[in-house]
């Protein structure tokens, strides 16, 4: 069987891009021009460009056209981390560690080694964790405004697994998941794995466009809404009480579930009540210890309504059977003795200093950030295409994340996300000045 005719056009463009005949940054014909030149329908021309975009070869920019993407691999959801020069800084991923954490780990492991029940760490833990461990997490969550029974707390191997098992329990393939137009990249991976239909909600300076969300809920069967109301990734917003109340009201009117991601919530010292506190009957709250303690400590949790406890537990049993005993013991000990609370306070103070450094180094540029977070969203000028900028920075030894990694719809925003938490504090300012000079050197 011969392939459809549009496939031959796709293959032709792909070969030209890979051979360099169509160089990075080249503007392709407008959809209507392509349709006229190749004697195909407009919808077919759109399909050609959609397939090239899915292959990672082109990117469409509303109002500007379709461009050949840079193929060096320093942009997109999974950029190359092998730089062409010695690495100067990694601003693509936050791995903050406080001074003395290695010593804390040694002491904690020594304490575990002399505990009376060390043998229990080698035994199978139940899906969702032991009752006593879940009670410790439930007590810890009181400081986040969540008052829940230990039975509603399920322990997981990190926040990503918590998201995975919650979505597995709440949704079925084809269900609509409403999500901010710029959001955590991991939710896109999970939506694809579960066959969910992502419905992007336009974003504003202070949060998602709730008018657009309301229209969506009135016209489509939205099964769940994924939200980061407290210190959003990557835009840093904190929704106020009225915004939270409206989101909950829309979810109730549409009978939609809410998946609340509290990964960065600890960075806001005095946030409004979480969505879980406003609508515990329809909200699953997920978080973990990767950003407030250490990325290598794969410990997370989900707070789920009574009616979904059994389904989420089954998902956990299917995914990993039970939680890891040693990691859980270490995490629970640090939560119970106040180590986690102390680290969270130190993280907020450190992030505030880093944001001050970033504001000074990037003064006059288009910066969006929460004042005590490790994330900066840096908007670019129209001529500064994110893939080109990422490649230029890679030549300076600096890794960044491009906006399309966070885009949940067709729109690819002209911006970069900068993770401030990994470079040593003394090097952050010089790194950001170097980044600024490299970006400003890109000609119109």
Buried (B, 14 or more C-beta within 10 A) or exposed (E): EEEEEBEEBBEEBBEBBEEEEBEBEEEBBEBEEBBEEBEBEEEBBBBBBBBBBEBBBBBBBEEEBBBBBBBBBBBBBEBBEEBEEEEBBBBBEBBBBBEEBEEBBEEBEEEBEEEEEEEEBEEEBBBBBBEEBBBBBBEBBEEBBBEBEBBBBBBBBBBBBBBBBBBBBBBEEEBBBBBBBBBBBBBBBBBEEBEBBBBBBBBEEEBBBBEBBBEBBEEEEBBBBBBBBBBBBBBBBBBEEEBBBBBBBBBBEBEBBBBBBBBBBBBBEEBBBBBBBBBBEBBBBBBBBBBBBBBEBBBBBBBBBEEBBEBBBBBBBEBBEBBBBEBBBBBBBBBBEEBBBEBBEBBBEBBBEBBEBBBEBBEEBEBBBBEBBBBBBBBBBEEBBBBBBBBBBBEBBBBBBBBBBBBBBEBBBBBBBBBBBBBEEEEBBBBBBBBBEBBEEBEE
